[in-house]
Amino acid sequence: MPATATAIEIFALWVSPTGTFRLLDWDMVTTPQHALSCGTAQDVSLAPELAMWTDQDAIWLRRPSNDPASEVLRAYRPHPGLRFGDVVFTGATDPGADAVRGLTEDQVLTLVDLYLLRVNAPMPGAQCR
């Protein structure tokens, strides 16, 4: 019987300032700008395989602060500052291909559990304090 290949699904996690979140099929979206419906997305690298993207113009467009995203950022930076508007979490940027990687299902579920649902679970790559 021939072996069959299984596709690995990759995702991004979109989070609004209200804490509403949804999984995005990264194969369909592929850029932070598209996911955020913005002209310029700013990369906030959190760990080697985790990035948070924000709309660079969100503060000027008077978007509300995104407390759930700011809380995620606190796990990686001692003084993160506030983030505004919608954010998208992805994998790291692949410098060779100039492309942004998606997150695995396990990575996305860890983010959801740890920060959005306030469940205490270890986050890979987070700094210890």
Secondary structure by P-SEA (a helix, b strand, c coil): cbbbbbbbbbbbbbbccccbbbbccccccccccccccccbbbbbcccccbbbbcccccccccccccaaaaaaaaaccccccccccbbbbbccccccccbbbbbcaaaaaaaaacccccccccccccccc
